[in-house]
Each structure stands twice: as structure tokens, then as C-alpha cells.
Amino acid sequence: MCGTSGFFELFFPLVRAINQKLAPAKRLRVLAGDPPIDWDQIKSFEDMKKFGYRDPSIAAVMEKEVLSKHHKALMLFGTFHLFHGQERSAVSIYERDYPNVTLVITDVGPFYKGSADRPGSSLAGWSAPSLVRAKGTWLGAFDLGHFLPPPFMIDQDCNVHNDFPKPLQKPMEELVDAFLYLGPPDLSLNEQLPADIGLDADYRKELQRRESLPGFPPMPVEDDQQILNGAENPFYVISKPPDTKRLIQGCLDRKKTSSTRQ
């Protein structure tokens, strides 16, 4: 959920509207977990890498503003920030001092690959929404590859790797506590783009600039008609894997530029 285009633009006005109808003592409080970034100063992938590891900031905010005060919070982050048993995830960082206080939920989304050769491993007939525990279930016995595609990563020698790190190669029941089922994965819907964002060409160009910094092929800036055409098909379409040759070339170009500056 965190980081999707348009999410926060919809989220904050919604919270404000809810709070206007609540007594001050019952109003929702929104905390920002990411470190502060001045994106005007982020001009290269090297600049961006300084802020790439965000989990210590997330954990620090949770400890200071929530856990130490015995409050409760709904954390809206990508699941990788929330996994149990990981040295570098935000939840695992603060669980050293605050164990057994966090229920980690992941969704059964469009990437889910059901296993036809296991009895009872079908989601057919489940009501939507459904929330089920992971421990001791057939869903919890699956590994992460059944729910998400492994990421493409480039090492310092510009070699491309397409697998999960070793600490994540374990049953899901060791990483999360529950699964949220919202309906058949092949019926997953796109998040609707708010009109004010769709019409803001500068905003969309800035998103494209940020996406291109790691060396991935930049997403083309859609014109108004393309946005309208996309809205006609609300179903989520899984993107094609990145062009590994372009990833490698981008890495080599960055190394060359870096060595030239030195």
C-alpha cells in the first residue's frame, strides 16, 4: 500500500474528514515513518542510496511515538518492512525490545500462485474479505515465491540476481501472522488515479524521474487520453520483468560516471 501513486493524496484528506467528526481525544493521528528527504537534492542513484534503507527510521518512530507510550497503531507499509525474523525489517528491529506485540498481515494478491497438487489449497469458496492465521495452515507452509515474484537486484559488479535473499527463503508462517483475502487474485483492481494527479503533468514527470534513478527503464509519461483509456480497464495487469540488459548497462554507466568524478 505504501508508495502507490495517489494513495497518500487520497489518504490524508480522508483522515481529515473523519477527524472533523470526532472529539479531539478520539481523532486519528498520522505518523510519517520514512526519513525526511529533500527530493530537489536527489540527482543520482548515489544520492538516492543514502535513503534506501528506511527501516531504522520506521522502527524509531514506532518505538518513540507508539510502543513506549503503550499506544496502538495501524502500520501501512510494504510487507517487506514488516516481516518477522529479519535482521533489517522495521518490525524485527523494534521487536528486540517489544516482542510479540505486532500482528503482521499480508494480502493474497494478484501474484498468488496456488498449488493444484495439494489437497485443500484452493481459495475457491472463500468469502471476501477473509482473514486467516498463517501458523499451521497450508497457506503458511508456502514460501514467499507463491505470493510475490522475486526481485531483480544488481550487485556491485553489475551482476543481476532474480531471487529472494536467504533470510526470506522460509515458510510464510515464519514471516507473517495472517493472510487477508479480498477475492480472486485474477480480479485484483488497479488503484484509481485521482483526477488532480492525472492532470498534473509536472507531478507525473517527477515520479518518472524518481523511478528512473535506480537504473530501471523509465515509465513513459501518459497523456490525458492514455489515462482515460487505462481507467476503462480497472483490472490489475502484472508488468513484464525489466530488461536485464538495460539494468546491467545502467549499472555500468553509473560506475563509469562515478569513477570519472573521482
C-alpha positions in Angstrom: 0.0 0.0 0.0 2.7 2.4 0.9 4.2 4.2 -2.0 1.5 3.6 -4.6 0.8 6.7 -6.7 -2.2 8.6 -5.4 -2.5 6.7 -2.1 -1.4 9.4 0.2 -3.2 12.1 -1.8 -6.4 10.2 -1.0 -5.5 9.0 2.4 -4.7 12.4 4.2 -8.0 14.1 3.1 -9.9 11.0 4.2 -8.3 11.1 7.7 -9.0 14.8 8.0 -12.6 14.3 7.0 -13.0 11.6 9.6 -11.3 13.6 12.3 -13.6 16.6 11.8 -16.5 14.4 13.1 -14.6 13.0 16.1 -13.9 14.5 19.5 -10.3 15.7 19.9 -9.4 12.8 22.2 -10.6 10.2 19.6 -9.1 11.7 16.5 -6.7 9.6 14.3 -3.0 10.6 14.4 -0.9 10.0 11.3 2.8 9.4 11.7 5.4 9.5 8.9 7.9 6.7 9.3 10.3 7.5 6.4 13.3 9.7 6.9 12.9 13.2 5.6 14.2 13.6 2.0 14.6 16.8 0.1 14.0 15.3 -3.4 15.3 18.5 -5.0 18.7 17.4 -3.8 18.4 13.8 -5.1 20.0 13.9 -8.6 21.6 10.5 -8.9 21.3 6.9 -7.8 24.1 7.5 -5.4 22.1 10.3 -3.7 19.1 8.0 -3.5 21.0 5.1 -1.9 21.7 7.2 1.2 18.0 6.9 2.0 17.5 3.4 0.6 17.4 1.7 4.0 14.4 3.2 5.7 13.6 0.6 8.3 15.6 2.1 11.2 13.6 5.3 10.8 10.3 3.4 10.8 11.3 1.4 13.8 12.4 4.5 15.7 9.1 6.3 15.1 7.2 3.3 16.2 9.2 3.0 19.4 9.1 6.6 20.3 5.5 7.6 19.4 3.6 4.3 19.8 5.2 1.5 21.7 6.9 3.4 24.5 3.5 5.2 25.2 1.6 1.9 25.1 -0.5 3.1 22.2 -1.7 1.1 19.2 -1.1 1.8 15.5 -2.1 0.5 12.1 1.1 0.3 10.0 0.6 0.9 6.3 3.9 -0.3 4.7 5.0 -2.7 2.1 5.1 -6.2 3.7 8.9 -6.4 3.4 9.2 -3.7 6.1 7.0 -5.8 8.4 8.3 -9.4 8.2 9.2 -11.1 11.5 12.6 -12.7 12.0 14.5 -10.4 9.7 17.5 -8.5 10.9 16.8 -5.5 8.8 13.0 -5.1 8.7 11.4 -2.4 10.8 9.2 -4.7 12.8 12.1 -7.1 13.6 14.3 -4.1 14.7 11.8 -2.9 17.4 10.8 -6.5 18.3 14.1 -6.8 20.0 12.7 -4.6 22.8 9.0 -5.0 22.1 8.4 -8.7 21.2 5.0 -10.3 20.5 3.1 -7.0 20.1 2.7 -6.9 16.3 0.3 -8.8 14.1 1.7 -8.8 10.6 -0.9 -9.2 7.8 -0.2 -9.7 4.1 -2.7 -9.9 1.3 -3.3 -12.8 -1.1 -2.8 -10.6 -4.1 -2.6 -10.8 -7.9 0.8 -12.6 -7.8 -0.5 -15.6 -5.8 0.3 -18.9 -7.3 -2.0 -21.6 -5.9 -0.7 -25.2 -5.7 -3.0 -27.5 -7.5 -1.3 -30.7 -6.2 -2.0 -30.0 -2.5 -5.4 -31.0 -1.0 -7.4 -28.1 0.2 -5.1 -25.5 -1.3 -7.7 -23.7 -3.3 -9.2 -20.4 -2.3 -12.4 -21.2 -4.2 -15.4 -20.7 -1.9 -13.7 -18.3 0.5 -15.8 -15.3 1.4 -14.3 -11.9 0.7 -12.9 -10.5 2.8 -11.4 -13.2 4.9 -8.6 -13.0 7.5 -6.9 -16.3 8.4 -3.9 -17.1 10.6 -0.7 -18.3 8.9 0.6 -20.6 11.6 -0.1 -24.3 10.9 -2.0 -23.7 7.7 -1.4 -24.7 4.1 -1.0 -21.1 3.1 1.5 -20.5 5.9 3.5 -23.5 4.6 4.1 -21.9 1.2 7.2 -19.8 0.7 7.3 -16.2 -0.4 7.6 -17.1 -4.1 4.0 -18.3 -4.0 2.8 -14.7 -3.3 5.3 -12.4 -4.9 7.8 -12.5 -7.7 11.5 -12.4 -6.6 13.1 -9.0 -7.1 15.7 -8.1 -9.7 18.8 -6.9 -7.9 22.2 -5.7 -9.2 25.3 -6.3 -7.1 28.4 -4.0 -7.0 29.8 -5.9 -10.0 26.7 -5.3 -12.1 25.5 -8.9 -12.0 21.7 -9.3 -12.0 20.1 -11.6 -9.4 16.5 -12.7 -9.5 15.8 -14.4 -6.2 14.9 -13.7 -2.6 17.6 -13.2 0.0 18.4 -16.3 2.0 16.7 -14.9 5.2 13.4 -14.7 3.2 13.6 -18.3 1.8 11.4 -19.8 4.5 7.7 -20.7 5.1 5.4 -17.7 5.2 4.2 -18.6 8.7 7.7 -17.6 10.0 7.4 -14.2 8.3 3.8 -13.1 8.8 0.9 -13.9 11.2 -2.1 -13.8 8.9 -3.4 -13.5 5.4 -6.0 -11.1 4.1 -8.1 -12.4 1.2 -10.1 -9.8 -0.8 -11.3 -12.0 -3.6 -9.9 -14.0 -6.6 -6.3 -12.8 -7.3 -7.1 -12.5 -11.0 -9.8 -10.0 -10.2 -7.5 -7.6 -8.4 -8.2 -4.0 -9.4 -5.9 -1.0 -10.1 -5.9 1.9 -7.7 -7.8 4.7 -9.4 -5.7 7.7 -10.3 -7.2 10.9 -8.8 -8.1 13.5 -11.4 -6.0 16.3 -9.9 -2.9 14.0 -10.2 -3.7 12.8 -13.6 -3.9 16.4 -14.8 -0.7 17.4 -13.1 2.0 16.8 -15.8 4.9 18.1 -13.6 3.9 15.7 -10.8 3.9 12.8 -13.2 7.2 13.8 -14.7 8.8 13.9 -11.2 7.5 10.4 -10.4 9.1 9.2 -13.7 12.4 10.9 -12.7 12.5 9.2 -9.4 11.6 5.8 -10.8 14.5 6.1 -13.3 17.2 6.8 -10.7 18.0 3.2 -9.8 18.6 2.5 -13.5 15.3 0.9 -14.4 13.8 1.8 -17.7 11.6 4.9 -17.0 7.9 4.5 -17.3 6.5 6.7 -20.1 4.6 9.7 -19.1 1.0 9.1 -20.1 -1.0 11.7 -21.9 -4.6 12.5 -20.8 -6.1 10.1 -23.4 -3.9 7.2 -22.2 -5.0 7.8 -18.6 -8.7 7.8 -19.7 -8.1 4.6 -21.7 -6.5 3.0 -18.7 -9.4 3.9 -16.5 -11.7 1.9 -18.7 -9.9 -1.3 -17.7 -9.8 -1.4 -13.9 -8.1 -4.8 -13.6 -4.5 -5.0 -12.4 -2.1 -6.2 -15.1 1.2 -7.7 -14.0 4.0 -5.8 -15.5 6.6 -7.5 -17.6 10.0 -8.2 -16.0 12.6 -5.5 -16.5 15.1 -5.7 -19.4 18.1 -7.1 -17.7 20.4 -5.9 -20.4 19.3 -2.3 -19.7 19.7 -2.8 -16.0 23.3 -4.0 -16.5 24.1 -1.2 -18.9 22.7 1.4 -16.4 24.8 0.0 -13.7 28.0 0.1 -15.8 27.2 3.6 -16.9 26.8 4.7 -13.2 30.1 3.1 -12.3 31.8 4.8 -15.2 30.4 8.1 -14.2 31.4 7.6 -10.6 35.0 6.7 -11.5 35.3 9.7 -13.7 34.2 12.0 -10.9 36.8 10.5 -8.7 
